[in-house]
């Protein structure tokens, strides 16, 4: 058996253990080993590894295991993402109707912006479906918003490279730092011909109850339609929509 096969088998067994504990509430090493069809020492090693990652925890001195707090962390992250999509859906539809352009919702995903929802406006005859795609942070309005309130060190970790996608793309950390400072100052981000020639977008932050930027809402379309003048007219509606979603998530800003 190869190392890769062994690793996949270990992952499969670990997932099965989590399912066993979810079903039973708590279980001992002997019981887990029997259900997996493995030796007790193998079951113990798997449980110990899961315990290290706080996916399982021991129940007192009884030698029993139950699901750990690590599962809550993962579930919370998933729930938060789903909450944003749910709370934003009606607002996105209204914004797409008002502007006639494509509205996208994006979240931060390590080194990219992950697009989690999209509503096509009436002007978008054959809009590209961005949902599920990971888009460069440095070359998109959504990416700039998601980076805008991170520390400089965090930004450099997220944006290790700045590939030039068009002649307009930001390709230096110094220039990106200046751009993010401007985004913080004005409250929105622009990207004109930076990801693709002929594509323009403007994005605004969505905040959680603590005021953290947890998502970005954007309006995008062809540059010939989203001119500077048109974008200026879209910005108030975009900011109002992003604020509305933030309010639905519990954020309230007092001037």
C-alpha positions as CSV (number, residue, x, y, z in Angstrom):
1,X,0.0,0.0,0.0
2,X,1.4,3.4,-1.0
3,X,1.8,6.3,1.3
4,X,-0.9,8.3,-0.6
5,X,-3.3,5.4,-0.3
6,X,-2.6,5.1,3.5
7,X,-3.2,8.8,4.0
8,X,-6.5,8.8,2.2
9,X,-7.6,5.7,4.2
10,X,-6.6,7.6,7.4
11,X,-8.7,10.6,6.4
12,X,-11.6,8.2,5.6
13,X,-11.3,6.6,9.0
14,X,-11.0,9.9,10.8
15,X,-14.2,11.2,9.1
16,X,-15.9,7.9,10.1
17,X,-14.9,8.4,13.7
18,X,-16.5,11.9,13.6
19,X,-19.7,10.4,12.2
20,X,-19.7,7.7,15.0
21,X,-19.3,10.3,17.7
22,X,-22.0,12.5,16.2
23,X,-24.3,9.5,16.2
24,X,-23.4,8.0,19.6
25,X,-22.6,11.1,21.6
26,X,-19.5,9.5,23.1
27,X,-17.6,6.3,22.4
28,X,-14.5,4.5,23.7
29,X,-11.5,3.3,21.8
30,X,-12.7,-0.3,21.8
31,X,-16.1,0.6,20.3
32,X,-14.5,2.9,17.7
33,X,-12.0,0.2,16.7
34,X,-14.8,-2.4,16.3
35,X,-16.9,-0.1,14.1
36,X,-13.8,0.7,11.9
37,X,-12.6,-2.9,11.8
38,X,-9.1,-1.9,12.9
39,X,-6.8,-2.7,15.9
40,X,-7.3,-0.6,19.0
41,X,-3.9,1.0,18.6
42,X,-4.9,2.3,15.2
43,X,-8.1,3.7,16.6
44,X,-6.2,5.3,19.4
45,X,-3.7,7.0,17.1
46,X,-6.6,8.4,15.0
47,X,-8.4,9.7,18.0
48,X,-5.2,11.2,19.4
49,X,-4.6,13.1,16.1
50,X,-8.2,14.3,16.1
51,X,-7.8,15.4,19.7
52,X,-4.7,17.4,18.8
53,X,-6.8,19.3,16.3
54,X,-9.6,19.7,18.9
55,X,-12.0,17.7,16.6
56,X,-12.6,15.3,19.5
57,X,-12.1,15.5,23.3
58,X,-12.0,13.1,26.1
59,X,-14.9,12.9,28.6
60,X,-13.4,13.1,32.1
61,X,-11.5,10.0,33.2
62,X,-13.8,7.4,31.6
63,X,-11.8,6.8,28.5
64,X,-14.6,8.1,26.3
65,X,-14.4,10.5,23.4
66,X,-16.9,13.0,22.1
67,X,-16.9,15.7,19.4
68,X,-14.6,18.6,20.2
69,X,-14.8,22.4,19.9
70,X,-12.9,22.4,16.6
71,X,-16.1,21.3,14.9
72,X,-17.9,24.3,16.2
73,X,-15.2,26.6,14.7
74,X,-15.6,25.0,11.3
75,X,-19.4,24.9,11.5
76,X,-19.4,28.6,12.6
77,X,-17.3,29.6,9.6
78,X,-19.7,27.7,7.3
79,X,-22.8,29.1,8.9
80,X,-21.4,32.7,8.7
81,X,-20.8,32.3,5.0
82,X,-24.3,30.9,4.4
83,X,-25.8,33.7,6.5
84,X,-24.1,36.3,4.3
85,X,-25.5,34.7,1.2
86,X,-29.0,34.3,2.7
87,X,-29.2,37.8,4.1
88,X,-27.7,39.4,0.9
89,X,-29.9,37.6,-1.6
90,X,-32.9,40.0,-1.7
91,X,-30.6,43.0,-1.5
92,X,-28.5,41.7,-4.4
93,X,-31.6,41.2,-6.6
94,X,-32.8,44.7,-5.9
95,X,-29.3,46.2,-6.7
96,X,-29.1,44.2,-9.9
97,X,-32.6,45.5,-10.8
98,X,-31.7,49.1,-9.9
99,X,-28.4,49.1,-11.8
100,X,-29.1,46.7,-14.6
101,X,-25.7,45.2,-14.1
102,X,-24.3,42.0,-12.6
103,X,-24.0,41.9,-8.8
104,X,-21.5,39.6,-7.1
105,X,-21.0,38.6,-3.5
106,X,-17.4,37.5,-2.5
107,X,-15.6,36.3,0.6
108,X,-12.0,36.0,1.5
109,X,-10.5,32.6,0.9
110,X,-6.8,32.5,1.9
111,X,-5.1,33.9,-1.3
112,X,-8.2,34.7,-3.4
113,X,-11.7,36.2,-3.4
114,X,-14.2,33.4,-3.5
115,X,-17.4,34.4,-5.3
116,X,-20.4,32.9,-3.4
117,X,-23.4,34.5,-5.1
118,X,-24.3,36.3,-8.3
119,X,-27.4,38.1,-9.7
120,X,-27.4,39.1,-13.3
121,X,-29.0,42.5,-14.2
122,X,-31.2,43.2,-17.1
123,X,-28.3,44.6,-19.2
124,X,-26.2,41.4,-18.8
125,X,-27.4,39.4,-21.8
126,X,-24.8,36.6,-21.3
127,X,-23.2,37.2,-18.0
128,X,-20.2,35.1,-17.0
129,X,-21.0,32.9,-13.9
130,X,-18.4,33.7,-11.3
131,X,-20.0,31.7,-8.5
132,X,-17.6,29.2,-7.0
133,X,-14.6,30.8,-8.7
134,X,-11.5,32.1,-6.9
135,X,-10.5,35.5,-8.3
136,X,-7.2,37.3,-7.7
137,X,-7.3,39.7,-4.8
138,X,-5.1,42.4,-6.2
139,X,-6.9,42.8,-9.6
140,X,-10.5,43.0,-8.5
141,X,-12.7,45.5,-6.7
142,X,-14.0,42.7,-4.4
143,X,-10.4,41.6,-3.6
144,X,-9.4,45.2,-2.7
145,X,-12.3,45.5,-0.3
146,X,-11.6,42.2,1.4
147,X,-7.9,43.2,1.8
148,X,-8.6,46.9,2.8
149,X,-8.7,46.5,6.6
150,X,-6.1,43.8,7.0
151,X,-2.6,44.5,8.4
152,X,0.2,45.0,5.9
153,X,1.7,41.7,7.0
154,X,-1.6,39.9,6.4
155,X,-2.0,41.5,3.0
156,X,1.5,40.2,2.0
157,X,0.6,36.7,3.2
158,X,-2.6,36.8,1.1
159,X,-1.0,38.4,-1.9
160,X,2.4,36.8,-2.3
161,X,2.5,37.5,-6.0
162,X,0.9,40.2,-8.1
163,X,0.7,38.7,-11.7
164,X,0.1,41.3,-14.4
165,X,-3.2,40.3,-16.0
166,X,-3.6,43.5,-18.1
167,X,-1.6,46.7,-18.5
168,X,-3.8,48.2,-15.8
169,X,-3.1,45.5,-13.1
170,X,-1.4,46.6,-9.9
171,X,1.9,44.8,-9.8
172,X,3.7,46.1,-6.7
173,X,2.9,45.8,-3.0
174,X,3.7,49.5,-2.6
175,X,1.1,50.5,-5.2
176,X,-1.4,48.0,-3.6
177,X,-0.8,49.5,-0.2
178,X,-1.7,53.0,-1.6
179,X,-4.8,51.6,-3.2
180,X,-6.0,49.9,-0.1
181,X,-5.5,53.1,1.9
182,X,-7.7,54.9,-0.6
183,X,-10.3,52.2,-0.3
184,X,-10.4,52.7,3.4
185,X,-10.7,56.4,2.9
186,X,-13.6,56.5,0.4
187,X,-15.4,53.3,1.5
188,X,-15.4,51.4,-1.8
189,X,-13.0,50.0,-4.4
190,X,-12.7,50.3,-8.2
191,X,-11.2,47.9,-10.7
192,X,-11.2,49.1,-14.3
193,X,-9.6,46.8,-16.9
194,X,-7.4,45.3,-14.2
195,X,-8.7,41.7,-14.3
196,X,-9.8,41.7,-17.9
197,X,-9.7,44.4,-20.6
198,X,-13.2,45.7,-21.0
199,X,-14.4,44.8,-17.5
200,X,-15.1,47.4,-14.8
201,X,-16.4,46.9,-11.3
202,X,-17.0,48.7,-8.0
203,X,-17.3,47.0,-4.7
204,X,-18.2,47.9,-1.1
205,X,-17.6,46.1,2.3
206,X,-20.1,44.0,4.2
207,X,-19.5,43.9,7.9
208,X,-20.5,41.6,10.8
209,X,-21.8,42.6,14.2
210,X,-18.2,43.5,15.3
211,X,-17.7,45.7,12.3
212,X,-15.2,43.4,10.6
213,X,-15.2,43.2,6.8
214,X,-16.5,39.6,6.1
215,X,-17.6,39.9,2.5
216,X,-17.7,42.3,-0.4
217,X,-20.6,43.3,-2.7
218,X,-19.8,44.4,-6.2
219,X,-21.5,45.8,-9.4
220,X,-19.7,44.8,-12.6
221,X,-20.1,45.2,-16.3
222,X,-18.5,46.1,-19.6
223,X,-16.4,49.2,-19.4
224,X,-18.2,50.8,-22.4
225,X,-21.4,50.8,-20.2
226,X,-19.8,51.2,-16.7
227,X,-18.0,54.5,-17.5
228,X,-16.6,56.7,-14.8
229,X,-19.8,58.8,-14.8
230,X,-22.0,55.7,-14.7
231,X,-20.0,54.2,-11.8
232,X,-20.3,57.5,-9.9
233,X,-24.1,57.1,-10.2
234,X,-24.0,53.4,-9.1
235,X,-21.8,54.0,-6.0
236,X,-24.6,55.4,-3.7
237,X,-26.9,52.4,-4.5
238,X,-24.0,50.0,-3.9
239,X,-23.1,51.6,-0.6
240,X,-26.7,51.5,0.6
241,X,-27.0,47.9,-0.4
242,X,-23.8,46.8,1.4
243,X,-24.9,48.8,4.5
244,X,-28.3,47.1,4.4
245,X,-26.7,43.6,4.3
246,X,-24.4,44.6,7.2
247,X,-27.4,45.8,9.2
248,X,-29.1,42.4,8.6
249,X,-26.0,40.7,10.0
250,X,-26.1,42.8,13.2
251,X,-23.7,45.7,12.3
252,X,-24.8,49.2,13.1
253,X,-22.6,52.2,12.6
254,X,-23.2,55.3,14.6
255,X,-21.7,58.5,13.3
